[in-house]
Amino acid sequence: MGASKFKDLRRAYGFDDVALVPGDVTINPEQTDIDFHLGDFALSMPVLASAMDAVVDVPSAISLGKLGGLGVLNLEGLQTRYENPEDVLLEITQASNESVTGLLQRVYSEPIKENLIGDRIKAIKAGGVICAASVTPANAKRFAPIAAEAGMDIFVVQSTVTTASHISRSYRGLIFSELSQSIRVPIIVGNCVSYSAALKLMEAGIDGLLVGVGPGAACTTREVLGIGVPQVTTTMDCAAARDDYFRATGKYVPIITDGGIRTGGDLCKAFASGADAVMLGSNLAQAQEAPGRGYHWGMATPHAALPRGTRIKVGIRGSLEQILLGPSTVTDGTKNLIGALRTSMGTCGALTIKDMQRVEMVIAPSIKTEGKLFQLSQNLP
């Protein structure tokens, strides 16, 4: 008698495992439509900046907003713990590798000051851009009314993994439908990686969904907890839930692929996997406007008991405009990400993001090495 099977495994794919197939018709890249819509808001580029202290502060949120993207401010970060966070940011960047995690744990133990939540949001709004702010589920009910009263436009509820059903003996779980009614702004929720979790979150009344667990450059969740699904597969699975939910209800909940995007090629593959927008962290931490001064660290790095992130040096590679819109002076795909998206869409015959979601992909693990002997031998990008 043959051995019984305990469980089935399926193959999951990341950005390096796949490639896009050019279309039968090509389009002028300048004619492509890459607008992103969430509720009554529209962005001219489908890019959100991660709610991380090394990526978004008030000035960088305003700068990105004026370029057409959306910066998400972390309401549980340094910007709301310190009246003048610049000194703390400088201390973090100057700390040694051996001491930085302990330092992060210490500076993030400073209490959040509710008056600073309103001050930061008002400052972003005064810059004339859309204001988005992020909290963890545990603090959503507490901070949402403060942020909404200050003029917040979009509310993001985000943790390593967020589900519509949370089991706890200590408190009544967050009910997204109640939260939505109380603040009356679009709510983005994340993060998740599966069809079923995505569908349940949509059924709970959210307006946008962040997908991806652990692929961020500064995140160590996959090493510490062993959880995560590669981004191509998780985007496709959650996009399937989005489409099924839309067919059943008529409500379209955009999918935002969050993490793991290093180059223009990765960004293009995210959209071909089903994304409506992307959230970028380390890419934008390399901007001159970023508060991290060439460093980047994950949201869970300061956790008091189980840090799941690390500080990494990403360097300063150019302005936000150069990284997103060019011109690029490098050949590795890390600048002019939006130019790469438009060119890829044009090559694949995709006039809109919805068209890009239907572009054929193939499993191609050799896509980055095939024919690249000289580049590899010379350590060229």
C-alpha positions as CSV (number, residue, x, y, z in Angstrom):
1,M,0.0,0.0,0.0
2,G,1.4,3.4,-1.0
3,A,2.1,6.1,1.6
4,S,-0.7,8.6,2.2
5,K,-0.1,12.2,1.5
6,F,-0.1,14.7,4.3
7,K,-0.5,17.9,2.2
8,D,-0.1,19.1,-1.3
9,L,2.4,21.8,-2.4
10,R,2.0,24.1,-5.3
11,R,4.7,26.1,-7.1
12,A,4.7,29.8,-6.5
13,Y,6.4,32.4,-8.6
14,G,8.3,35.7,-8.0
15,F,9.4,38.4,-10.3
16,D,12.6,36.6,-11.3
17,D,10.7,33.5,-12.4
18,V,8.5,35.1,-15.1
19,A,8.7,37.2,-18.2
20,L,6.3,39.2,-20.3
21,V,5.4,38.3,-23.9
22,P,5.4,41.2,-26.4
23,G,2.1,42.0,-28.1
24,D,1.1,41.5,-31.7
25,V,0.4,45.3,-31.8
26,T,2.6,48.0,-30.3
27,I,1.5,51.4,-28.9
28,N,3.3,54.7,-28.5
29,P,4.3,54.7,-24.8
30,E,3.2,58.3,-24.4
31,Q,-0.4,57.2,-25.3
32,T,-0.7,54.7,-22.5
33,D,-3.1,55.4,-19.6
34,I,-1.6,54.6,-16.2
35,D,-4.1,56.5,-14.0
36,F,-5.0,54.9,-10.7
37,H,-8.5,55.5,-9.1
38,L,-9.5,54.9,-5.5
39,G,-12.9,56.1,-4.4
40,D,-13.2,59.7,-5.7
41,F,-9.4,60.1,-6.0
42,A,-7.3,59.8,-9.1
43,L,-3.5,59.5,-9.3
44,S,-1.7,60.2,-12.6
45,M,0.8,57.4,-11.7
46,P,-0.1,54.2,-9.9
47,V,2.6,54.5,-7.2
48,L,2.2,54.6,-3.4
49,A,5.1,55.2,-1.1
50,S,5.4,52.8,1.8
51,A,4.4,54.1,5.2
52,M,7.9,53.8,6.6
53,D,9.9,56.5,8.4
54,A,12.8,56.2,6.0
55,V,10.5,56.8,3.0
56,V,7.7,59.2,3.9
57,D,7.6,62.4,6.0
58,V,5.6,65.6,5.3
59,P,7.9,67.1,2.7
60,S,8.4,63.9,0.7
61,A,4.7,63.1,0.8
62,I,4.1,66.6,-0.7
63,S,6.8,66.1,-3.3
64,L,5.5,62.7,-4.4
65,G,1.9,64.0,-4.5
66,K,2.9,66.8,-6.8
67,L,4.5,64.3,-9.2
68,G,1.3,62.3,-9.3
69,G,1.8,59.6,-6.7
70,L,0.7,59.1,-3.1
71,G,2.9,59.1,0.0
72,V,1.5,57.2,3.0
73,L,2.5,58.6,6.3
74,N,3.1,56.2,9.2
75,L,1.0,57.6,12.1
76,E,2.8,55.3,14.5
77,G,6.3,56.3,13.5
78,L,8.8,59.0,14.4
79,Q,6.8,61.8,12.8
80,T,4.1,61.4,15.5
81,R,6.4,60.5,18.4
82,Y,8.8,63.5,18.2
83,E,8.2,67.2,17.6
84,N,11.5,67.3,15.7
85,P,12.2,63.8,14.3
86,E,15.2,64.9,12.2
87,D,17.6,64.5,15.1
88,V,16.3,61.0,15.8
89,L,16.6,60.1,12.1
90,L,20.2,61.3,12.0
91,E,21.0,59.2,15.1
92,I,19.5,56.1,13.4
93,T,21.6,56.6,10.2
94,Q,24.8,57.1,12.2
95,A,24.4,54.0,14.5
96,S,26.5,50.9,14.0
97,N,25.1,47.8,12.6
98,E,25.5,46.1,16.0
99,S,23.6,48.8,18.0
100,V,21.0,50.0,15.5
101,T,18.2,47.5,16.4
102,G,18.4,48.4,20.1
103,L,18.4,52.1,19.2
104,L,15.3,51.6,17.0
105,Q,13.5,49.8,19.8
106,R,14.4,52.6,22.2
107,V,13.4,55.6,20.0
108,Y,10.1,53.9,19.0
109,S,9.2,53.4,22.6
110,E,8.5,57.1,22.9
111,P,4.7,57.6,23.2
112,I,2.7,58.7,20.1
113,K,1.4,62.2,20.6
114,E,-2.1,62.6,19.2
115,N,-1.6,66.4,18.5
116,L,1.2,65.5,16.1
117,I,-1.1,63.3,14.1
118,G,-3.3,66.2,13.3
119,D,-0.3,68.5,12.7
120,R,1.4,66.2,10.2
121,I,-1.8,65.6,8.2
122,K,-2.7,69.3,8.1
123,A,0.8,70.1,6.9
124,I,0.5,67.6,4.0
125,K,-2.9,69.0,3.1
126,A,-1.4,72.5,3.1
127,G,0.9,71.3,0.4
128,G,-2.1,70.8,-1.9
129,V,-1.9,67.0,-2.3
130,I,-3.9,64.0,-1.4
131,C,-3.1,62.8,2.2
132,A,-2.9,59.2,3.1
133,A,-2.0,57.9,6.6
134,S,-1.4,54.4,7.9
135,V,-1.9,52.7,11.3
136,T,-1.9,49.1,12.6
137,P,-5.2,47.4,13.3
138,A,-4.8,47.8,17.0
139,N,-4.7,51.6,16.8
140,A,-7.2,52.1,13.9
141,K,-10.2,52.9,16.0
142,R,-8.2,55.3,18.3
143,F,-6.4,57.3,15.6
144,A,-8.9,57.2,12.7
145,P,-11.2,60.0,14.0
146,I,-8.2,62.2,14.8
147,A,-6.8,61.8,11.4
148,A,-10.1,62.2,9.6
149,E,-10.9,65.4,11.5
150,A,-7.5,66.8,10.5
151,G,-8.4,66.3,6.8
152,M,-7.0,62.9,5.9
153,D,-8.2,61.7,2.5
154,I,-7.3,58.0,2.5
155,F,-6.9,55.7,5.5
156,V,-4.5,52.7,5.4
157,V,-4.8,49.9,8.0
158,Q,-1.7,47.8,7.7
159,S,0.2,45.0,9.5
160,T,2.4,42.1,8.5
161,V,-0.8,40.1,7.9
162,T,-4.3,41.5,8.2
163,T,-7.5,39.4,8.1
164,A,-11.2,40.2,8.2
165,S,-11.6,37.8,11.2
166,H,-9.2,38.2,14.1
167,I,-9.5,35.9,17.1
168,S,-8.7,37.5,20.5
169,R,-9.7,37.2,24.1
170,S,-8.5,40.7,24.9
171,Y,-10.5,43.0,22.7
172,R,-13.3,43.3,20.2
173,G,-11.8,43.0,16.7
174,L,-11.7,45.8,14.2
175,I,-14.8,45.8,12.1
176,F,-14.0,47.5,8.8
177,S,-17.6,48.3,7.8
178,E,-18.0,50.2,11.1
179,L,-14.7,52.0,10.6
180,S,-15.7,53.0,7.1
181,Q,-19.0,54.5,8.3
182,S,-17.3,56.4,11.1
183,I,-14.6,58.2,9.1
184,R,-16.2,58.2,5.6
185,V,-12.9,58.1,3.6
186,P,-11.6,55.3,1.4
187,I,-9.9,52.5,3.4
188,I,-6.9,50.5,2.1
189,V,-6.2,47.3,4.1
190,G,-3.1,45.0,4.1
191,N,-1.3,42.9,3.9
192,C,-2.6,39.5,2.6
193,V,-1.4,36.9,0.2
194,S,-4.3,34.5,-0.5
195,Y,-7.5,34.5,-2.5
196,S,-9.7,33.6,0.5
197,A,-8.3,36.3,2.8
198,A,-8.5,38.9,0.0
199,L,-12.1,38.0,-0.7
200,K,-13.1,38.2,3.0
201,L,-11.5,41.6,3.4
202,M,-13.4,42.9,0.3
203,E,-16.6,41.5,1.7
204,A,-15.8,43.4,4.9
205,G,-16.2,46.7,3.0
206,I,-12.7,47.9,2.2
207,D,-11.8,50.1,-0.8
208,G,-8.2,48.9,-1.6
209,L,-6.0,45.9,-0.8
210,L,-2.3,45.7,-0.2
211,V,-0.8,42.3,-1.1
212,G,2.5,40.8,-0.2
213,V,4.1,39.5,3.0
214,G,7.8,39.6,3.6
215,P,9.3,40.6,0.2
216,G,10.4,44.1,1.2
217,A,14.2,44.8,1.1
218,A,14.4,45.7,4.8
219,C,11.9,43.0,6.0
220,T,13.0,39.8,7.6
221,T,9.5,38.3,8.2
222,R,10.2,35.4,5.9
223,E,13.4,34.5,7.8
224,V,11.9,35.1,11.3
225,L,8.4,33.6,10.8
226,G,8.8,31.5,7.7
227,I,5.7,33.0,6.1
228,G,5.1,34.6,2.7
229,V,4.2,33.9,-0.9
230,P,6.2,35.2,-3.9
231,Q,4.7,38.3,-5.4
232,V,3.6,37.2,-8.8
233,T,1.6,34.3,-7.4
234,T,0.1,36.3,-4.6
235,T,-0.9,39.2,-6.9
236,M,-2.6,36.8,-9.3
237,D,-4.5,35.1,-6.5
238,C,-5.7,38.3,-4.9
239,A,-6.5,39.7,-8.3
240,A,-8.7,36.7,-9.0
241,A,-10.6,37.5,-5.7
242,R,-11.0,41.1,-6.9
243,D,-12.5,40.1,-10.2
244,D,-14.8,37.5,-8.6
245,Y,-15.9,40.1,-6.1
246,F,-16.5,42.7,-8.8
247,R,-18.6,40.3,-10.8
248,A,-20.7,39.4,-7.7
249,T,-21.2,42.9,-6.3
250,G,-20.3,45.5,-9.0
251,K,-17.7,47.0,-6.6
252,Y,-14.1,47.1,-7.8
253,V,-11.5,46.9,-5.1
254,P,-8.0,47.8,-6.5
255,I,-5.1,45.5,-5.8
256,I,-1.8,47.2,-4.7
257,T,1.3,45.0,-4.9
258,D,3.5,45.9,-1.9
259,G,7.1,44.9,-1.7
260,G,9.8,43.1,-3.7
261,I,9.9,45.6,-6.6
262,R,13.5,46.5,-7.3
263,T,13.5,47.5,-11.0
264,G,11.2,48.7,-13.7
265,G,11.0,45.1,-14.9
266,D,9.7,44.0,-11.6
267,L,7.1,46.8,-11.6
268,C,5.9,45.9,-15.0
269,K,5.5,42.2,-14.0
270,A,3.5,43.3,-11.0
271,F,0.9,44.9,-13.2
272,A,0.9,42.0,-15.6
273,S,0.2,39.8,-12.6
274,G,-3.0,41.7,-11.9
275,A,-2.0,44.8,-9.8
276,D,-3.8,48.1,-10.2
277,A,-1.0,50.0,-8.4
278,V,2.2,49.3,-6.5
279,M,3.7,50.4,-3.2
280,L,7.4,51.1,-3.2
281,G,9.8,51.3,-0.3
282,S,13.5,50.9,-0.8
283,N,13.3,52.4,-4.3
284,L,12.0,55.7,-2.9
285,A,14.2,55.5,0.2
286,Q,17.0,56.2,-2.3
287,A,15.6,59.6,-3.2
288,Q,17.2,62.8,-2.2
289,E,13.9,63.8,-0.6
290,A,13.6,60.7,1.5
291,P,13.9,61.2,5.3
292,G,16.1,58.1,5.8
293,R,19.3,59.9,4.4
294,G,20.2,56.8,2.3
295,Y,19.1,54.2,4.8
296,H,15.9,52.2,5.1
297,W,14.4,50.0,7.8
298,G,11.2,47.9,8.0
299,M,8.1,48.8,10.0
300,A,8.6,45.8,12.3
301,T,12.3,46.4,12.9
302,P,11.7,48.3,16.3
303,H,9.4,45.6,17.7
304,A,10.2,45.3,21.4
305,A,10.1,41.5,21.5
306,L,10.5,40.0,18.0
307,P,12.1,42.4,15.4
308,R,11.3,41.4,11.9
309,G,13.3,43.9,9.9
310,T,16.7,45.4,9.6
311,R,18.3,48.7,8.7
312,I,19.9,48.6,5.2
313,K,22.0,51.1,3.4
314,V,20.4,51.9,0.1
315,G,22.3,55.1,-0.8
316,I,21.0,58.2,-2.5
317,R,20.6,57.7,-6.2
318,G,18.7,60.8,-7.3
319,S,15.6,62.8,-6.9
320,L,12.1,61.4,-6.6
321,E,11.5,62.7,-10.1
322,Q,14.5,60.9,-11.5
323,I,13.7,57.6,-9.9
324,L,10.1,57.7,-11.0
325,L,10.1,59.8,-14.2
326,G,13.7,60.0,-15.3
327,P,15.9,60.8,-17.1
328,S,17.9,57.7,-16.1
329,T,21.7,57.7,-16.1
330,V,21.9,54.0,-15.1
331,T,21.2,50.8,-17.1
332,D,20.0,48.6,-14.3
333,G,16.3,49.6,-14.3
334,T,16.3,51.4,-11.0
335,K,15.5,54.9,-12.4
336,N,12.6,56.1,-14.6
337,L,10.3,53.4,-13.3
338,I,7.2,55.0,-14.9
339,G,9.0,55.3,-18.2
340,A,9.7,51.6,-18.0
341,L,6.1,50.9,-17.3
342,R,4.9,53.0,-20.3
343,T,7.5,51.4,-22.6
344,S,6.6,47.9,-21.5
345,M,2.9,48.6,-21.9
346,G,3.5,49.9,-25.4
347,T,5.7,46.9,-26.3
348,C,3.0,44.5,-25.0
349,G,0.2,46.4,-26.8
350,A,-1.4,47.5,-23.5
351,L,-3.2,50.8,-23.7
352,T,-4.4,50.8,-20.1
353,I,-3.5,49.1,-16.8
354,K,-6.4,46.7,-17.3
355,D,-4.9,45.8,-20.7
356,M,-1.5,45.3,-19.0
357,Q,-3.2,42.8,-16.5
358,R,-4.1,40.6,-19.5
359,V,-0.6,40.5,-21.0
360,E,0.8,37.0,-21.5
361,M,3.4,35.9,-19.0
362,V,5.7,32.9,-19.3
363,I,7.6,31.0,-16.6
364,A,11.2,32.0,-17.5
365,P,13.7,31.6,-14.7
366,S,16.6,32.2,-17.2
367,I,15.2,35.5,-18.3
368,K,17.9,37.6,-16.5
369,T,20.9,35.4,-17.4
370,E,20.2,34.1,-20.9
371,G,22.9,35.5,-23.2
372,K,24.3,37.7,-20.5
373,L,27.7,36.0,-20.1
374,F,29.8,39.2,-20.5
375,Q,27.5,41.2,-18.2
376,L,27.7,38.5,-15.5
377,S,31.5,38.0,-15.8
378,Q,32.0,41.8,-15.5
379,N,29.5,42.2,-12.6
380,L,27.5,44.6,-14.7
381,P,23.7,45.1,-14.1
